[in-house]
Amino acid sequence: MQLFTPLDQVSTPTVPTDAAAHYLNRKPQTLLAWACGKRAGPIQPVRVNGRLAWPVDKIRKVLTGS
């Protein structure tokens, strides 16, 4: 079982897919479907060195509803 830093303590601008899925209470496969356009999701990732990175500020907005 992987442990994740609480979202309010994350200081990086993005997190990897597994962490974003944890914070959003979704499976990583769901986020990957959002990323490839198979299903529209509330957040779109950015690519950093060819890898998906999920913006922490947008995750927080989704979770707070603002």
PyMOL Python script that loads the backbone (N, CA, C, O; Angstrom):
from pymol import cmd

cmd.read_pdbstr("""\
ATOM      1  N   MET A   1       0.838  -1.182   0.000  1.00  0.00           N
ATOM      2  CA  MET A   1       0.000   0.000   0.000  1.00  0.00           C
ATOM      3  C   MET A   1       0.883   1.245   0.000  1.00  0.00           C
ATOM      4  O   MET A   1       1.777   1.393   0.832  1.00  0.00           O
ATOM      5  N   GLN A   2       0.612   2.127  -0.944  1.00  0.00           N
ATOM      6  CA  GLN A   2       1.420   3.333  -1.076  1.00  0.00           C
ATOM      7  C   GLN A   2       0.817   4.443  -0.214  1.00  0.00           C
ATOM      8  O   GLN A   2      -0.400   4.623  -0.181  1.00  0.00           O
ATOM      9  N   LEU A   3       1.670   5.173   0.474  1.00  0.00           N
ATOM     10  CA  LEU A   3       1.217   6.288   1.292  1.00  0.00           C
ATOM     11  C   LEU A   3       1.411   7.588   0.516  1.00  0.00           C
ATOM     12  O   LEU A   3       2.447   7.799  -0.114  1.00  0.00           O
ATOM     13  N   PHE A   4       0.413   8.443   0.571  1.00  0.00           N
ATOM     14  CA  PHE A   4       0.470   9.721  -0.134  1.00  0.00           C
ATOM     15  C   PHE A   4       0.473  10.863   0.869  1.00  0.00           C
ATOM     16  O   PHE A   4      -0.173  10.790   1.914  1.00  0.00           O
ATOM     17  N   THR A   5       1.200  11.909   0.541  1.00  0.00           N
ATOM     18  CA  THR A   5       1.198  13.121   1.351  1.00  0.00           C
ATOM     19  C   THR A   5      -0.196  13.714   1.321  1.00  0.00           C
ATOM     20  O   THR A   5      -0.813  13.749   0.257  1.00  0.00           O
ATOM     21  N   PRO A   6      -0.723  14.185   2.457  1.00  0.00           N
ATOM     22  CA  PRO A   6      -2.035  14.842   2.426  1.00  0.00           C
ATOM     23  C   PRO A   6      -2.022  15.995   1.416  1.00  0.00           C
ATOM     24  O   PRO A   6      -1.036  16.721   1.295  1.00  0.00           O
ATOM     25  N   LEU A   7      -3.125  16.144   0.704  1.00  0.00           N
ATOM     26  CA  LEU A   7      -3.181  17.124  -0.385  1.00  0.00           C
ATOM     27  C   LEU A   7      -2.867  18.534   0.093  1.00  0.00           C
ATOM     28  O   LEU A   7      -2.239  19.301  -0.636  1.00  0.00           O
ATOM     29  N   ASP A   8      -3.289  18.891   1.298  1.00  0.00           N
ATOM     30  CA  ASP A   8      -3.019  20.246   1.779  1.00  0.00           C
ATOM     31  C   ASP A   8      -1.546  20.478   2.096  1.00  0.00           C
ATOM     32  O   ASP A   8      -1.137  21.612   2.343  1.00  0.00           O
ATOM     33  N   GLN A   9      -0.743  19.409   2.091  1.00  0.00           N
ATOM     34  CA  GLN A   9       0.689  19.536   2.339  1.00  0.00           C
ATOM     35  C   GLN A   9       1.531  19.365   1.079  1.00  0.00           C
ATOM     36  O   GLN A   9       2.756  19.458   1.141  1.00  0.00           O
ATOM     37  N   VAL A  10       0.894  19.119  -0.058  1.00  0.00           N
ATOM     38  CA  VAL A  10       1.627  18.961  -1.322  1.00  0.00           C
ATOM     39  C   VAL A  10       2.118  20.332  -1.762  1.00  0.00           C
ATOM     40  O   VAL A  10       1.338  21.278  -1.868  1.00  0.00           O
ATOM     41  N   SER A  11       3.419  20.430  -2.016  1.00  0.00           N
ATOM     42  CA  SER A  11       4.000  21.718  -2.390  1.00  0.00           C
ATOM     43  C   SER A  11       4.419  21.788  -3.858  1.00  0.00           C
ATOM     44  O   SER A  11       4.870  22.835  -4.321  1.00  0.00           O
ATOM     45  N   THR A  12       4.276  20.701  -4.582  1.00  0.00           N
ATOM     46  CA  THR A  12       4.631  20.691  -6.002  1.00  0.00           C
ATOM     47  C   THR A  12       3.430  21.139  -6.833  1.00  0.00           C
ATOM     48  O   THR A  12       2.291  20.976  -6.397  1.00  0.00           O
ATOM     49  N   PRO A  13       3.661  21.698  -8.016  1.00  0.00           N
ATOM     50  CA  PRO A  13       2.530  22.165  -8.837  1.00  0.00           C
ATOM     51  C   PRO A  13       1.726  21.032  -9.459  1.00  0.00           C
ATOM     52  O   PRO A  13       0.562  21.222  -9.812  1.00  0.00           O
ATOM     53  N   THR A  14       2.336  19.849  -9.599  1.00  0.00           N
ATOM     54  CA  THR A  14       1.640  18.710 -10.200  1.00  0.00           C
ATOM     55  C   THR A  14       1.956  17.451  -9.405  1.00  0.00           C
ATOM     56  O   THR A  14       2.926  17.392  -8.650  1.00  0.00           O
ATOM     57  N   VAL A  15       1.100  16.441  -9.601  1.00  0.00           N
ATOM     58  CA  VAL A  15       1.337  15.126  -9.005  1.00  0.00           C
ATOM     59  C   VAL A  15       1.169  14.069 -10.095  1.00  0.00           C
ATOM     60  O   VAL A  15       0.495  14.319 -11.094  1.00  0.00           O
ATOM     61  N   PRO A  16       1.772  12.892  -9.918  1.00  0.00           N
ATOM     62  CA  PRO A  16       1.598  11.832 -10.909  1.00  0.00           C
ATOM     63  C   PRO A  16       0.191  11.240 -10.852  1.00  0.00           C
ATOM     64  O   PRO A  16      -0.583  11.527  -9.939  1.00  0.00           O
ATOM     65  N   THR A  17      -0.119  10.421 -11.831  1.00  0.00           N
ATOM     66  CA  THR A  17      -1.462   9.860 -11.973  1.00  0.00           C
ATOM     67  C   THR A  17      -1.910   9.081 -10.748  1.00  0.00           C
ATOM     68  O   THR A  17      -3.057   9.224 -10.325  1.00  0.00           O
ATOM     69  N   ASP A  18      -1.046   8.266 -10.167  1.00  0.00           N
ATOM     70  CA  ASP A  18      -1.469   7.470  -9.016  1.00  0.00           C
ATOM     71  C   ASP A  18      -1.851   8.336  -7.828  1.00  0.00           C
ATOM     72  O   ASP A  18      -2.805   8.020  -7.118  1.00  0.00           O
ATOM     73  N   ALA A  19      -1.129   9.415  -7.600  1.00  0.00           N
ATOM     74  CA  ALA A  19      -1.455  10.317  -6.497  1.00  0.00           C
ATOM     75  C   ALA A  19      -2.747  11.079  -6.792  1.00  0.00           C
ATOM     76  O   ALA A  19      -3.598  11.217  -5.913  1.00  0.00           O
ATOM     77  N   ALA A  20      -2.899  11.573  -8.017  1.00  0.00           N
ATOM     78  CA  ALA A  20      -4.126  12.293  -8.386  1.00  0.00           C
ATOM     79  C   ALA A  20      -5.343  11.391  -8.232  1.00  0.00           C
ATOM     80  O   ALA A  20      -6.386  11.832  -7.749  1.00  0.00           O
ATOM     81  N   ALA A  21      -5.218  10.139  -8.635  1.00  0.00           N
ATOM     82  CA  ALA A  21      -6.329   9.192  -8.496  1.00  0.00           C
ATOM     83  C   ALA A  21      -6.669   8.994  -7.021  1.00  0.00           C
ATOM     84  O   ALA A  21      -7.843   8.916  -6.657  1.00  0.00           O
ATOM     85  N   HIS A  22      -5.671   8.914  -6.194  1.00  0.00           N
ATOM     86  CA  HIS A  22      -5.902   8.769  -4.754  1.00  0.00           C
ATOM     87  C   HIS A  22      -6.677   9.971  -4.209  1.00  0.00           C
ATOM     88  O   HIS A  22      -7.674   9.797  -3.509  1.00  0.00           O
ATOM     89  N   TYR A  23      -6.229  11.174  -4.522  1.00  0.00           N
ATOM     90  CA  TYR A  23      -6.879  12.380  -4.006  1.00  0.00           C
ATOM     91  C   TYR A  23      -8.305  12.527  -4.516  1.00  0.00           C
ATOM     92  O   TYR A  23      -9.177  13.014  -3.796  1.00  0.00           O
ATOM     93  N   LEU A  24      -8.545  12.110  -5.748  1.00  0.00           N
ATOM     94  CA  LEU A  24      -9.870  12.246  -6.362  1.00  0.00           C
ATOM     95  C   LEU A  24     -10.766  11.031  -6.107  1.00  0.00           C
ATOM     96  O   LEU A  24     -11.919  11.001  -6.537  1.00  0.00           O
ATOM     97  N   ASN A  25     -10.228  10.034  -5.408  1.00  0.00           N
ATOM     98  CA  ASN A  25     -10.964   8.803  -5.103  1.00  0.00           C
ATOM     99  C   ASN A  25     -11.450   8.118  -6.387  1.00  0.00           C
ATOM    100  O   ASN A  25     -12.602   7.692  -6.481  1.00  0.00           O
ATOM    101  N   ARG A  26     -10.570   8.024  -7.347  1.00  0.00           N
ATOM    102  CA  ARG A  26     -10.831   7.349  -8.619  1.00  0.00           C
ATOM    103  C   ARG A  26      -9.704   6.366  -8.882  1.00  0.00           C
ATOM    104  O   ARG A  26      -8.645   6.447  -8.259  1.00  0.00           O
ATOM    105  N   LYS A  27      -9.925   5.453  -9.788  1.00  0.00           N
ATOM    106  CA  LYS A  27      -8.863   4.530 -10.192  1.00  0.00           C
ATOM    107  C   LYS A  27      -7.950   5.236 -11.198  1.00  0.00           C
ATOM    108  O   LYS A  27      -8.409   6.087 -11.959  1.00  0.00           O
ATOM    109  N   PRO A  28      -6.674   4.889 -11.202  1.00  0.00           N
ATOM    110  CA  PRO A  28      -5.769   5.510 -12.171  1.00  0.00           C
ATOM    111  C   PRO A  28      -6.244   5.343 -13.614  1.00  0.00           C
ATOM    112  O   PRO A  28      -6.020   6.224 -14.443  1.00  0.00           O
ATOM    113  N   GLN A  29      -6.897   4.223 -13.920  1.00  0.00           N
ATOM    114  CA  GLN A  29      -7.393   3.989 -15.276  1.00  0.00           C
ATOM    115  C   GLN A  29      -8.433   5.037 -15.671  1.00  0.00           C
ATOM    116  O   GLN A  29      -8.522   5.414 -16.839  1.00  0.00           O
ATOM    117  N   THR A  30      -9.213   5.505 -14.710  1.00  0.00           N
ATOM    118  CA  THR A  30     -10.200   6.543 -14.990  1.00  0.00           C
ATOM    119  C   THR A  30      -9.507   7.825 -15.423  1.00  0.00           C
ATOM    120  O   THR A  30      -9.923   8.466 -16.388  1.00  0.00           O
ATOM    121  N   LEU A  31      -8.447   8.200 -14.710  1.00  0.00           N
ATOM    122  CA  LEU A  31      -7.718   9.410 -15.072  1.00  0.00           C
ATOM    123  C   LEU A  31      -7.037   9.263 -16.428  1.00  0.00           C
ATOM    124  O   LEU A  31      -6.950  10.224 -17.192  1.00  0.00           O
ATOM    125  N   LEU A  32      -6.558   8.067 -16.723  1.00  0.00           N
ATOM    126  CA  LEU A  32      -5.940   7.840 -18.027  1.00  0.00           C
ATOM    127  C   LEU A  32      -6.970   7.972 -19.138  1.00  0.00           C
ATOM    128  O   LEU A  32      -6.650   8.462 -20.220  1.00  0.00           O
ATOM    129  N   ALA A  33      -8.202   7.542 -18.888  1.00  0.00           N
ATOM    130  CA  ALA A  33      -9.275   7.719 -19.875  1.00  0.00           C
ATOM    131  C   ALA A  33      -9.577   9.204 -20.065  1.00  0.00           C
ATOM    132  O   ALA A  33      -9.822   9.648 -21.187  1.00  0.00           O
ATOM    133  N   TRP A  34      -9.561   9.974 -18.978  1.00  0.00           N
ATOM    134  CA  TRP A  34      -9.754  11.430 -19.098  1.00  0.00           C
ATOM    135  C   TRP A  34      -8.648  12.034 -19.951  1.00  0.00           C
ATOM    136  O   TRP A  34      -8.901  12.918 -20.770  1.00  0.00           O
ATOM    137  N   ALA A  35      -7.427  11.558 -19.759  1.00  0.00           N
ATOM    138  CA  ALA A  35      -6.270  12.134 -20.450  1.00  0.00           C
ATOM    139  C   ALA A  35      -6.283  11.860 -21.944  1.00  0.00           C
ATOM    140  O   ALA A  35      -5.859  12.702 -22.737  1.00  0.00           O
ATOM    141  N   CYS A  36      -6.767  10.683 -22.333  1.00  0.00           N
ATOM    142  CA  CYS A  36      -6.731  10.348 -23.757  1.00  0.00           C
ATOM    143  C   CYS A  36      -8.017  10.730 -24.467  1.00  0.00           C
ATOM    144  O   CYS A  36      -8.154  10.476 -25.664  1.00  0.00           O
ATOM    145  N   GLY A  37      -8.952  11.327 -23.768  1.00  0.00           N
ATOM    146  CA  GLY A  37     -10.161  11.837 -24.399  1.00  0.00           C
ATOM    147  C   GLY A  37     -11.271  10.828 -24.580  1.00  0.00           C
ATOM    148  O   GLY A  37     -12.273  11.122 -25.232  1.00  0.00           O
ATOM    149  N   LYS A  38     -11.115   9.635 -24.012  1.00  0.00           N
ATOM    150  CA  LYS A  38     -12.180   8.634 -24.131  1.00  0.00           C
ATOM    151  C   LYS A  38     -13.399   9.049 -23.316  1.00  0.00           C
ATOM    152  O   LYS A  38     -14.538   8.788 -23.703  1.00  0.00           O
ATOM    153  N   ARG A  39     -13.146   9.696 -22.189  1.00  0.00           N
ATOM    154  CA  ARG A  39     -14.221  10.231 -21.349  1.00  0.00           C
ATOM    155  C   ARG A  39     -13.767  11.587 -20.847  1.00  0.00           C
ATOM    156  O   ARG A  39     -12.657  11.740 -20.339  1.00  0.00           O
ATOM    157  N   ALA A  40     -14.630  12.551 -20.995  1.00  0.00           N
ATOM    158  CA  ALA A  40     -14.280  13.892 -20.516  1.00  0.00           C
ATOM    159  C   ALA A  40     -14.268  13.891 -18.998  1.00  0.00           C
ATOM    160  O   ALA A  40     -15.208  13.418 -18.360  1.00  0.00           O
ATOM    161  N   GLY A  41     -13.218  14.414 -18.433  1.00  0.00           N
ATOM    162  CA  GLY A  41     -13.109  14.511 -16.987  1.00  0.00           C
ATOM    163  C   GLY A  41     -13.021  15.964 -16.569  1.00  0.00           C
ATOM    164  O   GLY A  41     -12.864  16.846 -17.414  1.00  0.00           O
ATOM    165  N   PRO A  42     -13.118  16.220 -15.289  1.00  0.00           N
ATOM    166  CA  PRO A  42     -13.069  17.595 -14.795  1.00  0.00           C
ATOM    167  C   PRO A  42     -11.677  18.214 -14.842  1.00  0.00           C
ATOM    168  O   PRO A  42     -11.527  19.428 -14.704  1.00  0.00           O
ATOM    169  N   ILE A  43     -10.660  17.379 -15.038  1.00  0.00           N
ATOM    170  CA  ILE A  43      -9.274  17.855 -15.044  1.00  0.00           C
ATOM    171  C   ILE A  43      -8.558  17.243 -16.241  1.00  0.00           C
ATOM    172  O   ILE A  43      -8.765  16.075 -16.567  1.00  0.00           O
ATOM    173  N   GLN A  44      -7.731  18.026 -16.880  1.00  0.00           N
ATOM    174  CA  GLN A  44      -6.861  17.525 -17.940  1.00  0.00           C
ATOM    175  C   GLN A  44      -5.414  17.643 -17.455  1.00  0.00           C
ATOM    176  O   GLN A  44      -5.036  18.646 -16.849  1.00  0.00           O
ATOM    177  N   PRO A  45      -4.621  16.629 -17.722  1.00  0.00           N
ATOM    178  CA  PRO A  45      -3.230  16.667 -17.282  1.00  0.00           C
ATOM    179  C   PRO A  45      -2.360  17.481 -18.220  1.00  0.00           C
ATOM    180  O   PRO A  45      -2.756  17.826 -19.333  1.00  0.00           O
ATOM    181  N   VAL A  46      -1.178  17.774 -17.743  1.00  0.00           N
ATOM    182  CA  VAL A  46      -0.133  18.347 -18.582  1.00  0.00           C
ATOM    183  C   VAL A  46       0.918  17.262 -18.757  1.00  0.00           C
ATOM    184  O   VAL A  46       0.968  16.309 -17.979  1.00  0.00           O
ATOM    185  N   ARG A  47       1.738  17.402 -19.755  1.00  0.00           N
ATOM    186  CA  ARG A  47       2.809  16.431 -19.961  1.00  0.00           C
ATOM    187  C   ARG A  47       4.133  17.050 -19.519  1.00  0.00           C
ATOM    188  O   ARG A  47       4.490  18.157 -19.922  1.00  0.00           O
ATOM    189  N   VAL A  48       4.839  16.316 -18.691  1.00  0.00           N
ATOM    190  CA  VAL A  48       6.149  16.738 -18.212  1.00  0.00           C
ATOM    191  C   VAL A  48       7.118  15.624 -18.580  1.00  0.00           C
ATOM    192  O   VAL A  48       7.039  14.519 -18.044  1.00  0.00           O
ATOM    193  N   ASN A  49       8.026  15.920 -19.492  1.00  0.00           N
ATOM    194  CA  ASN A  49       8.987  14.922 -19.979  1.00  0.00           C
ATOM    195  C   ASN A  49       8.288  13.654 -20.465  1.00  0.00           C
ATOM    196  O   ASN A  49       8.755  12.543 -20.218  1.00  0.00           O
ATOM    197  N   GLY A  50       7.169  13.833 -21.156  1.00  0.00           N
ATOM    198  CA  GLY A  50       6.446  12.706 -21.725  1.00  0.00           C
ATOM    199  C   GLY A  50       5.549  11.960 -20.762  1.00  0.00           C
ATOM    200  O   GLY A  50       4.913  10.981 -21.150  1.00  0.00           O
ATOM    201  N   ARG A  51       5.483  12.395 -19.522  1.00  0.00           N
ATOM    202  CA  ARG A  51       4.638  11.734 -18.520  1.00  0.00           C
ATOM    203  C   ARG A  51       3.474  12.642 -18.155  1.00  0.00           C
ATOM    204  O   ARG A  51       3.567  13.866 -18.242  1.00  0.00           O
ATOM    205  N   LEU A  52       2.378  12.015 -17.743  1.00  0.00           N
ATOM    206  CA  LEU A  52       1.217  12.802 -17.327  1.00  0.00           C
ATOM    207  C   LEU A  52       1.450  13.368 -15.937  1.00  0.00           C
ATOM    208  O   LEU A  52       1.948  12.681 -15.046  1.00  0.00           O
ATOM    209  N   ALA A  53       1.084  14.626 -15.768  1.00  0.00           N
ATOM    210  CA  ALA A  53       1.168  15.289 -14.475  1.00  0.00           C
ATOM    211  C   ALA A  53      -0.140  16.040 -14.262  1.00  0.00           C
ATOM    212  O   ALA A  53      -0.620  16.727 -15.164  1.00  0.00           O
ATOM    213  N   TRP A  54      -0.706  15.913 -13.089  1.00  0.00           N
ATOM    214  CA  TRP A  54      -2.028  16.470 -12.796  1.00  0.00           C
ATOM    215  C   TRP A  54      -1.869  17.698 -11.909  1.00  0.00           C
ATOM    216  O   TRP A  54      -1.289  17.607 -10.827  1.00  0.00           O
ATOM    217  N   PRO A  55      -2.381  18.851 -12.356  1.00  0.00           N
ATOM    218  CA  PRO A  55      -2.223  20.100 -11.595  1.00  0.00           C
ATOM    219  C   PRO A  55      -2.916  20.045 -10.229  1.00  0.00           C
ATOM    220  O   PRO A  55      -4.116  19.791 -10.134  1.00  0.00           O
ATOM    221  N   VAL A  56      -2.146  20.284  -9.199  1.00  0.00           N
ATOM    222  CA  VAL A  56      -2.654  20.232  -7.823  1.00  0.00           C
ATOM    223  C   VAL A  56      -3.736  21.286  -7.603  1.00  0.00           C
ATOM    224  O   VAL A  56      -4.728  21.010  -6.928  1.00  0.00           O
ATOM    225  N   ASP A  57      -3.567  22.487  -8.158  1.00  0.00           N
ATOM    226  CA  ASP A  57      -4.582  23.527  -7.946  1.00  0.00           C
ATOM    227  C   ASP A  57      -5.936  23.122  -8.528  1.00  0.00           C
ATOM    228  O   ASP A  57      -6.977  23.455  -7.962  1.00  0.00           O
ATOM    229  N   LYS A  58      -5.929  22.414  -9.638  1.00  0.00           N
ATOM    230  CA  LYS A  58      -7.188  21.968 -10.249  1.00  0.00           C
ATOM    231  C   LYS A  58      -7.803  20.819  -9.455  1.00  0.00           C
ATOM    232  O   LYS A  58      -9.026  20.727  -9.351  1.00  0.00           O
ATOM    233  N   ILE A  59      -6.981  19.953  -8.902  1.00  0.00           N
ATOM    234  CA  ILE A  59      -7.500  18.884  -8.033  1.00  0.00           C
ATOM    235  C   ILE A  59      -8.199  19.510  -6.832  1.00  0.00           C
ATOM    236  O   ILE A  59      -9.297  19.098  -6.458  1.00  0.00           O
ATOM    237  N   ARG A  60      -7.553  20.512  -6.229  1.00  0.00           N
ATOM    238  CA  ARG A  60      -8.160  21.191  -5.076  1.00  0.00           C
ATOM    239  C   ARG A  60      -9.482  21.850  -5.452  1.00  0.00           C
ATOM    240  O   ARG A  60     -10.438  21.801  -4.678  1.00  0.00           O
ATOM    241  N   LYS A  61      -9.549  22.468  -6.635  1.00  0.00           N
ATOM    242  CA  LYS A  61     -10.797  23.098  -7.071  1.00  0.00           C
ATOM    243  C   LYS A  61     -11.925  22.084  -7.231  1.00  0.00           C
ATOM    244  O   LYS A  61     -13.061  22.338  -6.831  1.00  0.00           O
ATOM    245  N   VAL A  62     -11.604  20.936  -7.818  1.00  0.00           N
ATOM    246  CA  VAL A  62     -12.619  19.885  -7.986  1.00  0.00           C
ATOM    247  C   VAL A  62     -13.117  19.409  -6.621  1.00  0.00           C
ATOM    248  O   VAL A  62     -14.315  19.195  -6.435  1.00  0.00           O
ATOM    249  N   LEU A  63     -12.217  19.247  -5.688  1.00  0.00           N
ATOM    250  CA  LEU A  63     -12.598  18.726  -4.378  1.00  0.00           C
ATOM    251  C   LEU A  63     -13.373  19.742  -3.544  1.00  0.00           C
ATOM    252  O   LEU A  63     -14.197  19.361  -2.712  1.00  0.00           O
ATOM    253  N   THR A  64     -13.118  21.021  -3.760  1.00  0.00           N
ATOM    254  CA  THR A  64     -13.836  22.040  -2.979  1.00  0.00           C
ATOM    255  C   THR A  64     -15.087  22.523  -3.700  1.00  0.00           C
ATOM    256  O   THR A  64     -15.931  23.197  -3.109  1.00  0.00           O
ATOM    257  N   GLY A  65     -15.201  22.178  -4.967  1.00  0.00           N
ATOM    258  CA  GLY A  65     -16.384  22.591  -5.729  1.00  0.00           C
ATOM    259  C   GLY A  65     -16.357  24.034  -6.184  1.00  0.00           C
ATOM    260  O   GLY A  65     -17.389  24.593  -6.555  1.00  0.00           O
ATOM    261  N   SER A  66     -15.167  24.645  -6.155  1.00  0.00           N
ATOM    262  CA  SER A  66     -15.091  26.048  -6.614  1.00  0.00           C
ATOM    263  C   SER A  66     -14.266  26.191  -7.870  1.00  0.00           C
ATOM    264  O   SER A  66     -14.106  27.300  -8.380  1.00  0.00           O
TER     265      SER A  66
END
""", "prot")
cmd.dss("prot")
cmd.show_as("cartoon", "prot")
cmd.util.cbc("prot")
cmd.orient("prot")
